Amino acid sequence: MQTILGANGQIGEELARALKRNFTSDIRIVSRKAKKVNDTDTIFSADLSIREQAIEAVKDSEVAYFTLGLPINSGLWEKQFPLITKNVIDACKINGTKLVFFDNTYMYPQDDRVLSEETPFAPIGRKGRVRKEMAEMVLTEMRSGKLEAVICRAPEFYGPGKTQSITNTLIFNNIKEGKKLKVPLSANKKRSLIWTPDASRATALIGNTPDAFGGTWHLPVDESHPTYRQFIALASEVYGKELKYAVVPKFIFKIGAILNESMKELLELLPRYEHDNIFDDSKFKKRFPVFQVTTYRQGMEQIKNDPL
């Protein structure tokens, strides 16, 4: 059996579909209010911040996928994420279960360097420090030989359905609502974005590749790394109309942060929008050369036709 921890977000749901389609029908869905994704799924409702529930959630699993998300709130992250990570690690060790840890890039430096699996952690802000702590917990156990695990790391999302990201919020949501698009800080910096179904498909593939365990993998992206200017020009072609946008300067975000708590939580992520933010996925593409990455045009066409 393969178990998805935090299975009812966009990554978890797509992961359940990818596992069912390509690897197994024996899937356990775990979340606070677990719901089936596939008809053949079993469900287990659990609070993973409670150690005993985490142990029971992972029981009898060959592989457990950590895809759990929390609302963007630094205090909540500091309180919950390290505790949940420790509980999941302990649960996997007790049950002899392999761990696939789905990660983001918040712990990386936010400057012009190309990000690879070897990039040293240099987090900016509270959320980045939490993600660094979580990743280091997994790496420490992995290196000790006490836990068979792998880290799958993804850059900023864009995608269909429940996908949540700055790009989805400021670009695609505004297209659907007929509003002017917004670009944070600069339209001329190169970016790597990952199509959420690709992130889940690649995670499923790594989780079912025994020799992939024991390290970190950057998940695959469209290698064109467009600027927001280029990204919006492509979207204009896909949607068949000129899409106008405005660049939002940093001081506007800072003013907004005074009045809006969600905006305040985004401030520590802004430096990455002042620089090229390129994600090196060459390790994955060399190991899995037949994996088909969704191009930005293909992704945009799917979002355009997405009823949600």
Long-range contacts (C-beta under 8 A, 24 or more apart in sequence): 1-26, 1-27, 1-28, 1-60, 1-61, 1-62, 2-26, 2-27, 2-28, 2-61, 2-62, 2-63, 2-64, 2-65, 2-207, 3-27, 3-28, 3-30, 3-44, 3-57, 3-58, 3-61, 3-63, 3-64, 3-65, 3-97, 4-28, 4-29, 4-30, 4-64, 4-65, 4-67, 5-30, 5-31, 5-48, 5-57, 5-58, 5-64, 5-65, 5-66, 5-67, 5-68, 5-88, 6-30, 6-31, 6-48, 6-66, 6-67, 6-68, 6-69, 7-31, 7-34, 7-37, 7-67, 8-33, 8-34, 8-35, 8-37, 9-67, 9-68, 9-69, 9-162, 10-157, 10-159, 10-161, 10-162, 10-163, 10-164, 10-196, 11-67, 11-69, 11-102, 11-196, 11-199, 11-200, 11-203, 12-37, 12-65, 12-67, 12-68, 12-200, 13-37, 13-161, 13-162, 13-200, 14-196, 14-197, 14-199, 14-200, 14-201, 15-65, 15-67, 15-200, 15-203, 15-204, 16-41, 17-200, 18-197, 18-200, 18-201, 18-203, 18-204, 18-205, 19-204, 19-207, 19-208, 22-201, 22-204, 22-205, 22-208, 23-204, 23-208, 28-57, 28-61, 30-57, 31-68, 48-84, 48-87, 48-88, 49-80, 49-83, 49-84, 49-87, 50-87, 51-87, 51-90, 51-91, 54-84, 54-87, 54-88, 54-90, 54-91, 55-87, 55-90, 55-91, 55-94, 55-95, 57-91, 58-88, 58-91, 58-92, 58-94, 58-95, 58-97, 59-95, 60-95, 61-95, 61-97, 62-97, 62-98, 63-97, 63-98, 63-99, 63-100, 63-207, 63-208, 64-88, 64-91, 64-92, 64-97, 64-98, 64-99, 64-100, 65-100, 65-102, 65-203, 65-207, 66-99, 66-100, 66-101, 66-102, 67-102, 67-203, 72-127, 72-262, 72-265, 72-266, 73-265, 74-125, 74-126, 74-127, 74-130, 74-265, 77-126, 77-127, 77-130, 78-126, 78-130, 81-130, 81-131, 81-133, 81-134, 82-130, 82-133, 82-134, 82-137, 85-134, 85-137, 85-138, 86-137, 89-137, 89-138, 89-141, 89-147, 92-147, 92-149, 93-141, 93-146, 93-147, 98-148, 98-149, 98-150, 98-207, 98-213, 99-138, 99-147, 99-148, 99-149, 99-150, 100-149, 100-150, 100-152, 100-203, 100-206, 100-207, 101-134, 101-135, 101-138, 101-149, 101-150, 101-151, 101-152, 102-152, 102-154, 102-199, 102-203, 103-131, 103-134, 103-135, 103-151, 103-152, 103-153, 103-154, 103-216, 104-131, 104-153, 104-154, 104-155, 105-153, 105-154, 105-155, 105-156, 105-279, 106-130, 106-131, 106-132, 106-269, 107-131, 107-132, 107-135, 110-269, 110-271, 110-272, 110-274, 110-275, 110-277, 111-271, 111-275, 112-275, 112-276, 114-278, 114-279, 114-280, 115-155, 115-218, 115-277, 115-278, 115-279, 115-280, 116-218, 116-280, 116-282, 116-283, 117-153, 117-215, 117-216, 117-217, 117-218, 117-280, 117-283, 124-268, 124-271, 125-267, 125-268, 125-269, 126-268, 127-265, 127-268, 127-269, 128-268, 139-216, 142-214, 142-215, 148-213, 148-214, 149-213, 149-214, 150-206, 150-207, 150-212, 150-213, 150-214, 150-215, 150-216, 150-217, 151-215, 151-216, 151-217, 152-199, 152-202, 152-203, 152-206, 152-216, 152-217, 152-219, 153-216, 153-217, 153-218, 153-219, 154-194, 154-199, 154-218, 154-219, 155-192, 155-193, 155-194, 155-221, 155-277, 155-279, 156-191, 156-192, 156-193, 156-194, 156-277, 157-193, 157-194, 157-196, 157-199, 158-193, 158-194, 158-195, 158-196, 158-299, 158-303, 159-195, 159-196, 159-197, 159-299, 159-303, 160-196, 160-197, 160-302, 160-303, 160-306, 160-308, 161-196, 161-306, 161-308, 162-308, 163-196, 165-193, 166-266, 166-269, 167-193, 171-228, 171-231, 171-232, 171-235, 172-303, 175-235, 175-239, 175-243, 180-244, 180-245, 180-246, 181-232, 181-243, 181-244, 181-245, 181-246, 182-245, 182-246, 182-248, 183-228, 183-232, 183-245, 183-246, 183-247, 183-248, 184-247, 184-248, 184-253, 184-270, 184-273, 185-247, 185-248, 185-249, 185-250, 185-270, 185-273, 185-274, 186-228, 186-247, 186-273, 186-274, 187-227, 187-228, 187-229, 187-232, 187-245, 187-247, 188-227, 188-228, 188-229, 189-227, 189-228, 189-273, 189-274, 189-275, 189-276, 189-277, 190-225, 190-226, 190-227, 190-276, 190-277, 190-278, 191-225, 191-226, 191-227, 191-228, 191-231, 191-276, 191-277, 191-278, 192-221, 192-225, 192-277, 192-278, 192-279, 193-221, 193-222, 193-231, 193-296, 194-219, 194-220, 194-221, 194-279, 195-221, 195-222, 195-293, 195-294, 195-299, 197-294, 198-293, 198-294, 201-291, 202-284, 202-288, 202-291, 205-288, 205-291, 209-288, 212-287, 217-283, 217-284, 218-279, 218-280, 218-281, 218-283, 218-284, 219-281, 219-284, 220-281, 220-284, 220-285, 220-288, 220-291, 220-293, 221-279, 221-281, 221-293, 222-293, 222-294, 222-295, 222-296, 222-299, 223-281, 223-293, 224-295, 224-296, 225-276, 225-278, 226-296, 231-296, 234-296, 234-297, 234-300, 235-300, 237-297, 238-297, 238-300, 238-301, 238-304, 239-300, 239-304, 250-274
